[in-house]
Amino acid sequence: MLDFSYLDKLEEYMTSGRMAEDFEYSPEERRHEILEFLERFMDVAELADENATKLIFKNSQLGAFFEESAQK
């Protein structure tokens, strides 16, 4: 399930400026697609952050605090 090669390609696409160039020269429909992708990617990144925090602090006092806060 973990596909590091895809993440590497995506990172290169963004850092190389190709994404910005694609956005600039694309028709409106493709621009919306790029923005929707980035929005979804940011949502997934938030989930990744939450999961990393839970995994790192599992079975600790801080982990219990996060779990308790999430249940409220």
C-alpha positions as CSV (number, residue, x, y, z in Angstrom):
1,M,0.0,0.0,0.0
2,L,2.9,2.3,0.6
3,D,4.2,3.6,-2.8
4,F,7.2,5.7,-2.2
5,S,8.0,6.0,-5.9
6,Y,4.7,7.8,-6.5
7,L,5.5,10.2,-3.7
8,D,8.9,10.8,-5.3
9,K,7.3,11.5,-8.7
10,L,4.8,13.8,-7.1
11,E,7.4,15.7,-5.1
12,E,9.5,16.1,-8.3
13,Y,6.5,17.3,-10.3
14,M,5.8,20.0,-7.7
15,T,9.4,21.1,-6.9
16,S,10.5,21.2,-10.6
17,G,7.9,23.8,-11.4
18,R,6.1,21.5,-13.9
19,M,2.9,21.6,-11.9
20,A,2.9,25.4,-11.9
21,E,3.6,25.4,-15.6
22,D,0.9,22.8,-16.3
23,F,-1.5,25.0,-14.3
24,E,-0.6,28.1,-16.1
25,Y,-1.0,26.7,-19.6
26,S,-3.9,24.4,-19.0
27,P,-7.6,25.0,-19.9
28,E,-9.9,25.9,-17.1
29,E,-11.2,22.3,-16.5
30,R,-7.6,21.0,-16.0
31,R,-6.9,23.9,-13.6
32,H,-9.8,22.9,-11.5
33,E,-8.6,19.3,-11.6
34,I,-5.2,20.3,-10.4
35,L,-6.7,22.4,-7.5
36,E,-9.0,19.6,-6.5
37,F,-6.1,17.2,-6.5
38,L,-4.1,19.5,-4.3
39,E,-7.0,20.0,-1.9
40,R,-7.5,16.3,-1.6
41,F,-3.7,15.8,-1.1
42,M,-3.8,18.3,1.8
43,D,-6.7,16.5,3.3
44,V,-4.7,13.2,3.1
45,A,-1.7,15.0,4.6
46,E,-3.7,16.0,7.6
47,L,-4.8,12.4,8.1
48,A,-1.1,11.4,7.8
49,D,-0.2,13.9,10.5
50,E,-2.9,12.6,12.8
51,N,-1.9,9.0,12.2
52,A,1.8,9.7,12.7
53,T,1.0,11.4,16.0
54,K,-1.1,8.5,17.2
55,L,1.5,5.9,16.2
56,I,4.4,7.8,17.8
57,F,2.6,8.5,21.0
58,K,0.6,5.3,21.3
59,N,0.7,3.9,24.9
60,S,2.0,7.1,26.4
61,Q,0.4,9.8,28.5
62,L,0.4,12.2,25.6
63,G,-1.2,9.6,23.4
64,A,-3.9,9.1,26.0
65,F,-4.5,12.9,26.0
66,F,-4.9,12.9,22.2
67,E,-7.3,10.0,22.3
68,E,-9.3,11.6,25.1
69,S,-9.5,14.9,23.3
70,A,-10.6,13.2,20.1
71,Q,-13.5,11.5,21.9
72,K,-14.9,14.8,23.2
